[in-house]
Amino acid sequence: MKTIVFYKYQGNGNDFIVIDNRQQQVNGLSSDIIRSLCHRQFGIGADGLILMHASGEYDFIMQYFNSDGRESTMCGNGGRCIVRFAQHLALITDRARFLAVDGPHEAIIRKDGLIMLKMKDVAVVTLKGEDFVLDTGSPHYVRFAEHVHMLHVPDESRKIRNAEEFVKEGINVNFVEMQEGKLFVRTYERGVEDETLSCGTGVVAAALVSSIKSGSEAGRQNVAVETPGGYFEVSFLKKQDGGFSDIWLIGDARLVFKGEVEIPSSNPYPLKITT
């Protein structure tokens, strides 16, 4: 039996278990244990789990696991949450440099409390009929539709996520609609295998695609985005060659609670959790 200290954070409704692993106290968490920790009935409950590792070159290293227990690609909301966590630990003040699976990231905590997270450049956006596929740190499928608030997103998304082209590696699916000058986005996340209240890399993907669909000229652009979990801003530079650089995801991230959980050495259920 091992007792682990954890923190629960949420970024625009996308929630995560965050663990300080700079002293390597939780190395070797199995997929079964991660699934049990993220389970909303038998565990703490979360869309994913984040480990913070020590780094000599950066402020920290971010390692992200989906709620299915498997290590995953970059998570924009999780990235902002771990930056807030680093501030809580006094590792940083208002700026951070950290390493994630898709490379280095920068972050700025603004005076209004919102966190600006710099994302990877996007050079290629692929057209799939009237839809789009791109990688913003994680792979995304973007479809513009009407009455997005009325869609049954899990059912519609699984038709795409489980299509022959994507079924092996999976893909995140976003339904997007322009509403009163801002985008409204709902996202189905692979690994969670359900709709989440928001997805940071999905919000970025939707914003970039909206720039392509609108036919806007090259230059600095700012796109407002609403999700079921809250509001974002995406700022980016649209290049003459059709790519995108200097991409910033801007949104909130907050501590929900801190607690301890006892991990059994064999059967992961039930977990003993104290907060």
Sequence and secondary structure as in RCSB ss.txt:
>XXXX:A:sequence
MKTIVFYKYQGNGNDFIVIDNRQQQVNGLSSDIIRSLCHRQFGIGADGLILMHASGEYDFIMQYFNSDGRESTMC
GNGGRCIVRFAQHLALITDRARFLAVDGPHEAIIRKDGLIMLKMKDVAVVTLKGEDFVLDTGSPHYVRFAEHVHM
LHVPDESRKIRNAEEFVKEGINVNFVEMQEGKLFVRTYERGVEDETLSCGTGVVAAALVSSIKSGSEAGRQNVAV
ETPGGYFEVSFLKKQDGGFSDIWLIGDARLVFKGEVEIPSSNPYPLKITT
>XXXX:A:secstr
 EEEEEEEEEETTEEEEEEE TT TTTT  HHHHHHHH TTTSS  SEEEEEE  SSSSEEEEEEETTS B S  
HHHHHHHHHHHHHTTS SSEEEEEETTEEEEEEE TTS EEEEE  B  EEEETTEEEEESSSEEEEEE SSGGG
S HHHHHHHHHTSTTTTTT  EEEEEEEETTEEEEEEEETTTTEEES  HHHHHHHHHHHHHHHT  SEEEEEEE
EETTEEEEEEEEE TTS EEEEEEEE  EEEEEEEEEE SS   S EEE 
